[in-house]
Amino acid sequence: MTTRSSKSVGVFAALVLILVPAPLPAAQPQAAISASTQRSLADVLEEVTPAVVNIAVRARAPAETNPLYNDPFFRRYFSLPEQPQQRLSAGSGVIVDADKGCILTNHHVVADAGEIAVTLKDRRRFTAELVGSDEATDIALLKIDADKLTALSFGDSGALRVGDSVVAIGNPFGLGQTVTSGIVSALGRGGINVEGYEDFIQTDAPINPGNSGGALVTADGLLVGINTAIIAPTGGNVGIGFAVPIAMASAVMGQLVEHGEVRRGRIGISAQDLTPDLAEALSIEENSGAVVGSVEENSPAAQGGLQAGDVITAVNNRKIKSSADLRNRVGLAPIGSEVEIEYRRDRDRKTVTMRIEPEEAIAKSDAMPARLEGAEFQDTAGNVVVSSIKDDSAAARSGLRTGDVIVAVNRRPIATVAELAAALKHAGGTIALDLFRGGARLFLVIR
């Protein structure tokens, strides 16, 4: 019996030695070191906030835009003040190149600016030069002559996922630099401006008037968006804000640096979203992409062999989510550059490389019938957009509006200004324009 007890004690002692290993005490300092070296959000913001600036804009006075305001008789006849008041506005901007003093902001922040002043976080103030601006993406590029600047590094906006933590930095209501936090609420938002190139990041990080042009950054301080718009039925933030992805803003910035404007390209197709019903009808497995509706003769798409019914699934190895996504990728590609288009035809997967060509010039008014006199039309990546309408013109009286997207004439689909002109020529009497306006589709009858 004693022998058994001795054996039991020996086994228990062995178990104790195994369950309490010697290296355990050494693991505790290692865990403490790891926790102490982890950066907090406050540490990240201390580094990135100097790159976000305040922008104050003095809009052009009437006398600067219309010489009649300099005429004393004109001012007296219309009871205008001797010194027209100058409008002031404020927004935000992000330093993206410290060496060159380049600052990204919104087009609507600096539109019609007579003078632009940039104030840094350290309270230094500089007069900024407007390098260029693009209304369609609402992106503008400024430049200041300053040293000791801090610039933000670009993140990968294409890798964002819904639920990722983000921080918005800007100058809401002119209060001064303010930081708000939230998450990515949705990706690929559009429909805010039918003429625009949209692929917005939606966030619930509070964005208010004055935040426009500010930074949307990740929790590790990388710039992923330029804050642009809000849905504000009450006039303030309701948790629905939008930012231009930095991938798009960067592409626009490159063209503004090179040309002072964005020169958009095209491949000569019209396209629509791939829906589940279309995917089933075309017998393909993809659930996202852009279906080719028509191909222009002698266009890069025609030369590359694209046909109506083909489904474009990727551009330069990046998946296409919708026709708007395709429009963004092609429209912002540098003219003359080559893009690799991946598409599906029946069950076959094909790839073709084609060169981006410039958009056609605005159609001249004499190419259109008298009933549309005063309107100008422009090809925009497979769509025909009413680019401008003269007041009190025949086109204005017919009910056509700037920004209308025309897709058919008397039920005959059109994708280019040339096709529009041809369709109108053969329309004869009553003209029924099938168009999109403000996200809604409608028929406009012109007699």
C-alpha positions as CSV (number, residue, x, y, z in Angstrom):
1,M,0.0,0.0,0.0
2,T,2.8,2.3,0.8
3,T,4.3,1.5,-2.6
4,R,1.2,2.6,-4.4
5,S,1.2,5.9,-2.4
6,S,4.7,6.6,-3.4
7,K,3.9,6.0,-7.0
8,S,0.9,8.4,-6.9
9,V,3.0,11.1,-5.3
10,G,5.6,10.7,-8.0
11,V,3.1,11.0,-10.8
12,F,1.5,14.1,-9.3
13,A,4.9,15.7,-8.9
14,A,5.6,15.0,-12.6
15,L,2.3,16.7,-13.6
16,V,3.1,19.8,-11.6
17,L,6.4,20.1,-13.4
18,I,4.7,19.9,-16.8
19,L,1.8,22.3,-16.0
20,V,4.1,25.1,-14.6
21,P,6.9,25.5,-17.2
22,A,9.9,27.7,-16.5
23,P,9.4,30.1,-19.4
24,L,6.1,31.4,-18.1
25,P,7.5,34.4,-16.1
26,A,9.4,35.6,-19.1
27,A,6.2,36.0,-21.2
28,Q,4.7,38.7,-19.0
29,P,7.3,41.5,-19.8
30,Q,6.9,40.7,-23.6
31,A,3.1,41.3,-23.4
32,A,3.6,44.5,-21.6
33,I,6.2,45.7,-24.2
34,S,3.7,44.9,-27.0
35,A,0.9,46.9,-25.4
36,S,3.1,49.9,-24.7
37,T,4.3,50.2,-28.3
38,Q,0.8,50.2,-29.9
39,R,0.0,53.6,-31.2
40,S,-3.3,55.3,-30.1
41,L,-5.5,57.2,-32.4
42,A,-4.4,60.4,-30.7
43,D,-0.8,59.6,-31.7
44,V,-1.9,59.1,-35.3
45,L,-3.8,62.3,-35.4
46,E,-1.0,64.3,-33.9
47,E,1.0,63.3,-37.0
48,V,-1.6,63.8,-39.7
49,T,-3.7,66.8,-38.7
50,P,-0.9,69.4,-39.7
51,A,-1.6,68.2,-43.3
52,V,-5.2,69.4,-43.2
53,V,-5.6,73.2,-43.9
54,N,-8.3,75.8,-43.8
55,I,-9.3,77.4,-47.1
56,A,-10.9,80.9,-47.2
57,V,-12.1,82.1,-50.6
58,R,-13.0,85.6,-51.7
59,A,-15.4,85.2,-54.6
60,R,-15.2,87.5,-57.6
61,A,-17.2,90.7,-57.2
62,P,-19.7,91.4,-59.9
63,A,-17.4,94.1,-61.3
64,E,-14.7,91.5,-61.9
65,T,-17.0,89.4,-64.0
66,N,-19.1,92.0,-65.8
67,P,-17.6,95.3,-67.0
68,L,-21.0,96.9,-66.9
69,Y,-20.7,97.1,-63.1
70,N,-17.9,99.6,-63.6
71,D,-20.3,101.9,-65.5
72,P,-21.7,104.6,-63.0
73,F,-24.9,105.0,-65.1
74,F,-25.5,101.2,-65.1
75,R,-25.1,101.1,-61.3
76,R,-27.3,104.1,-60.7
77,Y,-30.0,102.9,-63.1
78,F,-30.3,99.5,-61.4
79,S,-29.8,100.9,-57.9
80,L,-26.6,98.9,-57.4
81,P,-24.2,99.7,-54.5
82,E,-21.1,101.7,-55.3
83,Q,-18.9,99.0,-53.8
84,P,-20.4,95.6,-54.4
85,Q,-20.0,93.4,-51.4
86,Q,-17.5,90.5,-51.8
87,R,-18.8,87.0,-50.9
88,L,-16.6,85.0,-48.5
89,S,-16.6,81.2,-48.1
90,A,-14.6,78.6,-46.3
91,G,-13.7,75.0,-46.7
92,S,-10.8,72.6,-46.1
93,G,-7.9,71.1,-48.0
94,V,-5.3,68.4,-47.7
95,I,-1.6,68.8,-48.4
96,V,-0.5,65.9,-50.6
97,D,2.9,67.0,-51.7
98,A,5.0,68.8,-49.1
99,D,7.9,69.7,-51.5
100,K,5.7,71.3,-54.2
101,G,3.1,72.7,-51.8
102,C,0.2,70.8,-53.6
103,I,-3.2,70.8,-51.8
104,L,-6.3,68.8,-52.8
105,T,-9.7,70.3,-52.2
106,N,-13.2,70.4,-53.7
107,H,-14.1,72.3,-56.9
108,H,-17.1,73.8,-55.3
109,V,-14.9,75.3,-52.5
110,V,-12.8,77.3,-54.9
111,A,-15.3,77.9,-57.8
112,D,-15.4,81.5,-59.0
113,A,-12.6,82.4,-56.6
114,G,-11.0,85.8,-56.9
115,E,-8.5,85.1,-54.1
116,I,-7.7,81.9,-52.2
117,A,-6.1,82.0,-48.7
118,V,-4.7,78.8,-47.1
119,T,-4.2,78.7,-43.3
120,L,-2.1,75.9,-41.8
121,K,-2.6,74.4,-38.4
122,D,0.4,76.3,-37.1
123,R,-1.5,79.5,-38.2
124,R,0.8,80.4,-41.1
125,R,-1.2,81.9,-43.9
126,F,-0.5,81.8,-47.6
127,T,-2.1,83.0,-50.9
128,A,-2.8,79.9,-53.0
129,E,-2.5,79.4,-56.8
130,L,-5.3,77.5,-58.5
131,V,-3.5,74.9,-60.6
132,G,-6.7,73.4,-62.0
133,S,-10.2,72.3,-61.1
134,D,-12.6,69.6,-62.3
135,E,-16.4,70.1,-61.8
136,A,-17.3,66.5,-62.8
137,T,-15.4,64.9,-59.9
138,D,-15.6,68.0,-57.7
139,I,-11.8,68.0,-57.2
140,A,-9.4,71.0,-57.4
141,L,-5.7,71.4,-57.0
142,L,-4.0,74.3,-55.2
143,K,-0.4,75.2,-54.8
144,I,1.3,77.3,-52.1
145,D,4.9,78.4,-51.7
146,A,5.8,77.3,-48.2
147,D,8.4,75.2,-46.4
148,K,8.2,72.8,-43.4
149,L,4.9,71.3,-44.7
150,T,3.4,68.0,-43.7
151,A,1.8,65.8,-46.4
152,L,-0.5,62.8,-46.0
153,S,0.4,59.4,-47.5
154,F,-2.2,57.8,-49.8
155,G,-4.0,54.7,-48.7
156,D,-5.7,52.1,-51.0
157,S,-9.3,53.3,-51.3
158,G,-10.0,50.3,-53.4
159,A,-9.2,48.0,-50.5
160,L,-11.7,49.7,-48.1
161,R,-14.5,47.5,-46.7
162,V,-17.8,48.4,-45.1
163,G,-17.2,48.7,-41.4
164,D,-13.6,50.0,-41.6
165,S,-12.9,52.8,-39.1
166,V,-12.3,56.2,-40.6
167,V,-11.7,59.7,-39.4
168,A,-12.9,63.0,-41.0
169,I,-10.7,66.1,-40.5
170,G,-11.8,69.5,-41.6
171,N,-13.1,73.0,-40.7
172,P,-16.9,72.6,-40.1
173,F,-18.9,75.8,-39.8
174,G,-15.6,77.8,-39.7
175,L,-14.9,76.7,-36.1
176,G,-11.4,75.6,-36.9
177,Q,-9.8,72.2,-37.3
178,T,-12.1,69.4,-36.1
179,V,-11.8,65.7,-36.0
180,T,-14.7,63.3,-36.1
181,S,-14.7,59.5,-36.3
182,G,-17.0,56.8,-37.7
183,I,-17.0,53.9,-40.1
184,V,-17.3,53.2,-43.8
185,S,-21.0,52.9,-44.3
186,A,-21.1,52.0,-48.0
187,L,-18.9,52.0,-51.1
188,G,-19.5,52.9,-54.7
189,R,-22.3,55.4,-54.1
190,G,-23.5,57.5,-57.0
191,G,-26.6,59.3,-58.4
192,I,-25.9,62.6,-56.7
193,N,-24.9,64.4,-59.9
194,V,-25.9,62.7,-63.2
195,E,-23.2,64.6,-65.0
196,G,-20.5,63.7,-62.5
197,Y,-18.0,60.9,-62.2
198,E,-19.0,59.3,-59.0
199,D,-17.8,56.4,-56.9
200,F,-18.3,57.9,-53.4
201,I,-17.2,56.5,-50.1
202,Q,-20.2,56.9,-47.7
203,T,-19.4,57.4,-44.0
204,D,-21.2,58.2,-40.8
205,A,-18.2,60.2,-39.5
206,P,-19.9,63.6,-39.0
207,I,-19.2,65.9,-42.0
208,N,-20.7,69.3,-41.9
209,P,-20.6,72.5,-44.1
210,G,-16.9,73.6,-44.1
211,N,-15.6,70.0,-44.1
212,S,-15.7,70.1,-47.9
213,G,-12.2,69.3,-49.2
214,G,-11.0,67.9,-45.9
215,A,-9.4,64.5,-45.3
216,L,-10.9,61.1,-44.8
217,V,-8.2,58.9,-43.2
218,T,-7.9,55.4,-41.9
219,A,-7.1,54.6,-38.3
220,D,-3.5,54.3,-39.2
221,G,-3.4,57.8,-40.8
222,L,-3.6,57.0,-44.5
223,L,-5.6,59.3,-46.8
224,V,-8.4,57.4,-48.5
225,G,-10.8,60.2,-49.5
226,I,-11.6,63.9,-50.0
227,N,-14.7,64.8,-48.1
228,T,-17.2,66.3,-50.5
229,A,-20.9,66.1,-49.8
230,I,-23.6,65.4,-47.3
231,I,-27.3,64.6,-47.3
232,A,-28.6,67.2,-44.8
233,P,-32.4,67.6,-44.8
234,T,-32.1,69.5,-41.5
235,G,-29.1,71.6,-42.7
236,G,-26.6,69.7,-40.5
237,N,-25.1,66.3,-40.3
238,V,-27.4,63.3,-40.1
239,G,-24.8,60.6,-40.5
240,I,-24.7,60.4,-44.3
241,G,-21.5,61.9,-45.7
242,F,-19.6,61.2,-48.9
243,A,-15.9,61.4,-49.9
244,V,-14.2,61.1,-53.3
245,P,-11.9,58.0,-53.2
246,I,-8.3,59.0,-53.2
247,A,-7.7,56.7,-56.3
248,M,-10.0,59.0,-58.3
249,A,-8.7,62.2,-56.8
250,S,-5.2,61.2,-57.5
251,A,-6.0,60.4,-61.2
252,V,-7.6,63.9,-61.5
253,M,-4.6,65.5,-59.8
254,G,-2.2,64.0,-62.3
255,Q,-4.1,65.5,-65.2
256,L,-4.5,68.9,-63.5
257,V,-0.7,69.0,-62.9
258,E,0.0,68.0,-66.6
259,H,-2.8,69.9,-68.4
260,G,-4.5,72.3,-65.9
261,E,-7.7,70.4,-66.7
262,V,-9.0,66.9,-67.0
263,R,-9.0,65.6,-70.6
264,R,-11.4,62.7,-70.5
265,G,-11.1,59.6,-72.7
266,R,-13.4,57.1,-74.3
267,I,-13.4,53.8,-76.1
268,G,-16.6,54.2,-78.1
269,I,-19.3,52.2,-76.4
270,S,-22.6,52.6,-74.5
271,A,-23.1,50.3,-71.5
272,Q,-25.5,49.4,-68.8
273,D,-25.3,47.6,-65.4
274,L,-25.2,43.8,-65.4
275,T,-28.3,42.7,-63.4
276,P,-29.1,39.2,-62.2
277,D,-31.7,38.9,-65.0
278,L,-29.2,39.9,-67.6
279,A,-26.6,37.5,-66.2
280,E,-29.1,34.7,-66.4
281,A,-30.2,35.6,-70.0
282,L,-26.5,35.8,-71.1
283,S,-25.6,32.6,-69.3
284,I,-22.7,34.0,-67.4
285,E,-21.7,33.5,-63.7
286,E,-20.6,37.1,-62.9
287,N,-22.8,39.1,-60.7
288,S,-21.2,42.5,-61.5
289,G,-20.0,44.2,-64.6
290,A,-21.1,46.4,-67.5
291,V,-23.0,45.1,-70.5
292,V,-22.1,46.7,-73.9
293,G,-25.2,48.1,-75.5
294,S,-23.7,49.5,-78.7
295,V,-20.3,50.0,-80.3
296,E,-19.4,53.0,-82.4
297,E,-17.9,52.4,-85.8
298,N,-14.1,52.9,-86.1
299,S,-13.8,53.4,-82.4
300,P,-11.2,51.7,-80.2
301,A,-13.8,49.3,-79.0
302,A,-14.8,48.4,-82.6
303,Q,-11.2,47.9,-83.6
304,G,-10.7,45.7,-80.5
305,G,-13.5,43.5,-81.5
306,L,-16.1,44.4,-78.8
307,Q,-19.7,43.6,-79.6
308,A,-23.1,44.5,-78.2
309,G,-23.9,42.0,-75.5
310,D,-20.3,41.5,-74.3
311,V,-19.9,41.9,-70.5
312,I,-16.9,43.9,-69.4
313,T,-15.7,42.5,-66.1
314,A,-12.4,44.2,-65.5
315,V,-10.2,47.1,-66.6
316,N,-6.4,46.8,-66.0
317,N,-7.0,43.7,-63.8
318,R,-9.5,45.6,-61.5
319,K,-13.0,44.4,-61.3
320,I,-15.8,46.5,-62.8
321,K,-18.9,46.8,-60.5
322,S,-21.2,48.7,-62.8
323,S,-21.5,50.9,-66.0
324,A,-20.7,53.9,-63.8
325,D,-17.5,52.2,-62.6
326,L,-16.5,51.5,-66.2
327,R,-17.2,55.2,-67.1
328,N,-15.0,56.3,-64.3
329,R,-12.1,54.0,-65.2
330,V,-12.1,54.9,-68.9
331,G,-13.0,58.6,-68.5
332,L,-10.2,59.3,-66.1
333,A,-7.5,57.3,-68.0
334,P,-5.0,59.6,-69.7
335,I,-5.7,60.1,-73.4
336,G,-3.4,58.0,-75.5
337,S,-2.8,55.5,-72.8
338,E,-3.7,51.8,-73.2
339,V,-6.1,49.9,-71.1
340,E,-6.6,46.1,-70.8
341,I,-10.3,45.2,-71.0
342,E,-11.4,41.8,-69.8
343,Y,-14.9,40.7,-71.0
344,R,-17.2,37.7,-71.3
345,R,-18.8,36.6,-74.5
346,D,-21.2,33.7,-74.1
347,R,-19.1,31.3,-71.9
348,D,-15.7,32.6,-73.2
349,R,-13.4,34.9,-71.3
350,K,-11.5,37.3,-73.5
351,T,-8.9,40.1,-73.0
352,V,-8.2,43.0,-75.4
353,T,-5.9,46.0,-75.1
354,M,-7.1,49.3,-76.6
355,R,-6.0,52.9,-76.7
356,I,-8.0,55.7,-75.0
357,E,-9.1,58.4,-77.5
358,P,-10.3,61.9,-76.6
359,E,-14.0,62.7,-76.3
360,E,-15.6,64.2,-79.3
361,A,-16.0,68.0,-79.3
362,I,-19.3,69.6,-78.4
363,A,-21.8,69.3,-81.2
364,K,-22.5,72.6,-83.1
365,S,-26.0,73.9,-82.9
366,D,-26.4,74.0,-86.7
367,A,-26.1,70.1,-86.7
368,M,-29.4,69.9,-84.8
369,P,-33.0,70.8,-85.9
370,A,-34.4,74.3,-85.2
371,R,-36.6,72.9,-82.4
372,L,-33.4,72.2,-80.4
373,E,-31.7,75.5,-81.3
374,G,-29.7,76.9,-78.4
375,A,-28.7,73.5,-76.9
376,E,-25.3,72.0,-77.0
377,F,-24.6,68.3,-76.6
378,Q,-21.6,66.3,-75.6
379,D,-20.4,62.7,-75.7
380,T,-19.6,61.5,-72.2
381,A,-18.3,58.0,-72.1
382,G,-21.1,56.3,-74.0
383,N,-23.8,58.8,-73.1
384,V,-25.2,62.0,-74.7
385,V,-25.4,64.9,-72.2
386,V,-27.0,68.3,-72.7
387,S,-23.9,70.4,-71.8
388,S,-25.6,73.8,-72.0
389,I,-28.8,75.6,-73.0
390,K,-29.2,79.3,-73.9
391,D,-31.9,81.2,-72.0
392,D,-35.1,81.8,-74.0
393,S,-33.9,79.5,-76.8
394,A,-36.1,77.0,-78.7
395,A,-34.4,74.2,-76.7
396,A,-35.1,75.9,-73.4
397,R,-38.8,76.4,-74.3
398,S,-39.1,72.8,-75.3
399,G,-38.4,71.7,-71.8
400,L,-34.8,70.4,-72.3
401,R,-32.5,71.1,-69.4
402,T,-28.7,71.2,-68.8
403,G,-27.6,67.9,-67.5
404,D,-30.3,65.8,-69.2
405,V,-28.9,62.5,-70.4
406,I,-30.5,61.4,-73.7
407,V,-30.6,57.7,-74.4
408,A,-33.1,57.4,-77.3
409,V,-35.0,59.3,-79.9
410,N,-38.5,58.0,-80.8
411,R,-37.4,54.7,-79.1
412,R,-34.3,54.5,-81.3
413,P,-31.3,54.1,-78.9
414,I,-28.4,56.6,-79.3
415,A,-25.0,56.6,-77.6
416,T,-23.2,59.5,-79.4
417,V,-23.9,63.1,-80.5
418,A,-23.5,61.9,-84.1
419,E,-26.2,59.2,-83.6
420,L,-28.4,61.8,-81.9
421,A,-28.1,64.1,-84.9
422,A,-28.9,61.3,-87.3
423,A,-31.9,60.2,-85.3
424,L,-33.3,63.7,-85.1
425,K,-32.8,64.1,-88.8
426,H,-35.0,61.1,-89.5
427,A,-37.5,61.8,-86.8
428,G,-39.8,64.0,-89.0
429,G,-42.7,65.4,-87.0
430,T,-43.1,64.8,-83.3
431,I,-39.9,64.0,-81.4
432,A,-39.9,61.9,-78.2
433,L,-36.7,62.1,-76.3
434,D,-36.1,59.3,-73.8
435,L,-33.8,60.8,-71.1
436,F,-32.6,60.6,-67.6
437,R,-33.1,63.7,-65.3
438,G,-32.1,63.7,-61.6
439,G,-31.9,59.9,-61.5
440,A,-35.5,59.5,-63.0
441,R,-36.3,58.3,-66.5
442,L,-38.9,60.3,-68.6
443,F,-40.1,61.1,-72.1
444,L,-39.9,64.6,-73.4
445,V,-42.2,65.3,-76.3
446,I,-41.1,68.1,-78.7
447,R,-43.5,69.2,-81.5
